[in-house]
Amino acid sequence: MNELVTPSIEALRPYEPGKPVEEVTRELGLVEVVKLASNENPLGAGRLAREAVARALGTLHRYPDAAAFRLRERLAAHLGVPRADIVHGNGSNELIELLVRTFTTPAHHVVFAEPSFVVYRMACQAHGVSFTAVPLRDHVHDLEAMAAAVRPETRLVFVCSPNNPTGTIVDPGALERFLREVPPSVIVVLDEAYVEYVDAPGHADGCRLRDLRERLVILRTFSKIHGLAALRVGYAVAPERLAAYLDRVRAPFNVGTLGQVAAVAALDDVEHVEHSRGTNRRERAALHARLRDLGLGVVPSQANFVFVDLHRPAREVFEAALQRGVIVRPLAGSWARLTVGIPAENQRMMTVLAEVLA
Ligand SMILES: *Cc1c(COP(=O)(O)O)cnc(C)c1O
């Protein structure tokens, strides 16, 4: 025990991002590098967002709109919710942290799934809040077990659907029961970073479930289908009272001007979103098939990545693929997460994986 930080901060390990292309190019002297490790949109940002950024360059010396008025107004219209229910964040990462910081103390408790987005755990550790990580069942959130893990001191429950890293969505009926049955004191956070990619019949997105309980917070991001990961824009949809508390705690200028204008333009760029969704749907299906052809274990995905059992230590496969200029995401044991790229990238990844696994 040292006097500088708490034991849980001492135990914290920094988030391990997907290896940047530049680093791999530099370290290995490779010319062509394919990065399919961070679930970014392989088509890039849309034309409207790029143009909006270019137009805003003349205002770089000004502070951004602290209230992100236009962005929140545009989101409110897009989602059919009041503007007061929307909180903008420096990526939804900031909002996860903000939820933990605003609504919990070390006396509280948080529930999330395992494996799921690692930031839930990191935010709890950083703030000394205890948590229960409930194992997935058949790669899907076990909502019954998660409800059973709720205690009187539980303040937050994170549900990630589609789940990162498995790509699975929660069963709509099970989610509805869960939202009704979890005690009203608990804030259920539905992380929908990949919701735009879902095409399962009967799927209802979080904004249509708001009537089921008061304390429901929905998290979305512009980093995935909108292709704006570099600009760090996310948002929460929360009941007004909760939104107001988050708004008090957040940093005043948490989303920059370029992020705000790009996000507004991205919402208007329906064509880019449709194109991205369509490309992902086709390529995801092709990837599922090719991975199965290699004899690998594939979990059917509703997102823009595929969770795969390589039947070999994933770290080894990752290192060998890296040497050949393909970056994927190794996870626990023999599991890896592969982002769905454009056709040429997927081709390259499959060629390299077949080579490495042969
Ligand atoms: C990528 C991702 C996010 C969003 O990250 P940003 O901070 O908005 O870039 C949030 N939740 C999950 C599960 C993700 O995979």
PDBQT file of the ligand as one rigid body, heavy atoms in Angstrom, charges set to zero:
ROOT
HETATM    1  C1  LIG A 401     -16.238   1.700 -29.317  1.00  0.00    +0.000 C 
HETATM    2  C2  LIG A 401     -17.134   1.542 -28.147  1.00  0.00    +0.000 A 
HETATM    3  C3  LIG A 401     -17.612   2.634 -27.455  1.00  0.00    +0.000 A 
HETATM    4  C4  LIG A 401     -17.399   4.035 -27.908  1.00  0.00    +0.000 C 
HETATM    5  O1  LIG A 401     -16.234   4.561 -27.790  1.00  0.00    +0.000 OA
HETATM    6  P1  LIG A 401     -16.049   6.131 -28.053  1.00  0.00    +0.000 P 
HETATM    7  O2  LIG A 401     -15.491   6.610 -26.791  1.00  0.00    +0.000 OA
HETATM    8  O3  LIG A 401     -17.373   6.734 -28.344  1.00  0.00    +0.000 OA
HETATM    9  O4  LIG A 401     -15.125   6.180 -29.213  1.00  0.00    +0.000 OA
HETATM   10  C5  LIG A 401     -18.490   2.462 -26.397  1.00  0.00    +0.000 A 
HETATM   11  N1  LIG A 401     -18.882   1.242 -26.042  1.00  0.00    +0.000 NA
HETATM   12  C6  LIG A 401     -18.458   0.160 -26.697  1.00  0.00    +0.000 A 
HETATM   13  C7  LIG A 401     -18.958  -1.157 -26.293  1.00  0.00    +0.000 C 
HETATM   14  C8  LIG A 401     -17.556   0.272 -27.755  1.00  0.00    +0.000 A 
HETATM   15  O5  LIG A 401     -17.120  -0.823 -28.368  1.00  0.00    +0.000 OA
ENDROOT
TORSDOF 0
